[in-house]
Amino acid sequence: MDGRLEINYSMLDKQLTQNFSALEGFFGDNDGFARKVEETVKDFTGIGGAIRNRESTLGDRRMRLEDEQTKLDRRMEDLENRTLRQFSAMDNAMGEMQSQLAAMQNIMPA
């Protein structure tokens, strides 16, 4: 068996010929196959169905992730700006120190 549905047509023809009225009951009754399939599909696709619930859950998760991404982007931008300010301050301090060193070297006799 590989999971495929196989139909024995000779048996099907025999059952249809001998038990045709039972076939109507199987498919058409209130508890028949068609009604059960309809109810199963409704359970998945209806307002409170599994698929709708999953869609709602995934939508909520997507919105949360978008909010988190926005917050992360803002934090990364703040970190970048802070690092740039710190680098600029360090660069200015290095420039001042080099200036002071050059001034001190000019004052001292060689």
C-alpha positions in Angstrom: 0.0 0.0 0.0 1.2 3.4 -0.9 -1.6 5.6 0.4 -3.6 5.7 -2.8 -7.3 4.9 -3.0 -8.0 2.0 -5.2 -11.5 1.1 -6.4 -12.7 -2.4 -7.1 -15.1 -1.6 -9.8 -16.7 -5.0 -10.1 -17.5 -5.0 -6.4 -18.8 -1.4 -6.6 -21.0 -2.3 -9.5 -22.4 -5.3 -7.7 -23.1 -3.3 -4.5 -24.7 -0.5 -6.5 -27.0 -3.0 -8.3 -27.9 -4.9 -5.1 -28.0 -2.1 -2.5 -28.8 1.1 -4.3 -31.2 2.3 -1.7 -28.5 1.9 1.0 -26.3 4.2 -1.0 -28.8 7.0 -0.8 -28.9 6.5 3.0 -25.2 6.5 3.2 -24.8 9.8 1.4 -28.1 11.6 1.9 -29.3 11.0 5.5 -28.9 13.6 8.2 -26.0 11.5 9.6 -24.8 10.5 6.1 -21.4 10.8 4.6 -22.1 14.1 2.9 -23.3 15.7 6.1 -20.3 14.5 8.0 -18.0 15.9 5.3 -19.8 19.2 5.4 -19.5 19.4 9.2 -15.9 18.5 9.1 -15.2 21.2 6.5 -17.2 23.7 8.6 -15.2 22.8 11.7 -12.0 23.8 9.8 -13.3 26.8 7.8 -16.2 28.2 9.9 -16.0 31.3 12.1 -14.6 29.4 15.1 -12.9 26.9 12.9 -9.3 25.7 13.2 -8.1 27.5 10.1 -9.7 30.8 11.1 -8.2 30.5 14.6 -4.8 29.8 13.1 -5.1 32.7 10.7 -6.0 35.0 13.7 -3.1 33.6 15.8 -0.6 34.1 12.9 -1.9 37.6 12.3 -1.4 38.5 15.9 2.0 37.0 15.9 2.9 39.0 12.7 1.8 42.2 14.3 3.9 41.5 17.5 6.9 40.7 15.4 6.5 43.9 13.4 6.3 45.9 16.7 9.4 44.1 18.0 11.2 44.8 14.7 10.3 48.5 14.9 11.6 48.6 18.5 14.8 46.8 17.5 15.4 49.2 14.6 15.0 52.2 17.0 17.4 50.7 19.5 20.0 50.0 16.8 19.7 53.5 15.5 20.1 54.9 19.0 23.2 52.6 19.5 24.6 53.8 16.2 24.1 57.5 17.1 25.6 57.0 20.6 28.6 55.2 19.2 29.1 57.9 16.6 29.0 60.6 19.3 31.5 58.6 21.5 33.8 58.2 18.5 33.6 61.8 17.7 34.3 62.8 21.3 37.3 60.4 21.4 38.6 61.7 18.1 38.4 65.3 19.4 40.1 64.3 22.6 42.9 62.6 20.6 43.2 65.8 18.5 43.6 67.9 21.6 46.1 65.6 23.1 48.2 65.6 19.9 48.0 69.4 19.9 49.1 69.6 23.6 51.9 67.1 22.9 53.1 69.2 19.9 53.0 72.3 22.1 55.0 70.6 24.8 57.6 69.4 22.4 58.0 72.9 21.0 58.5 74.3 24.5 61.1 71.8 25.6 64.6 72.3 24.2 65.8 69.7 21.9 
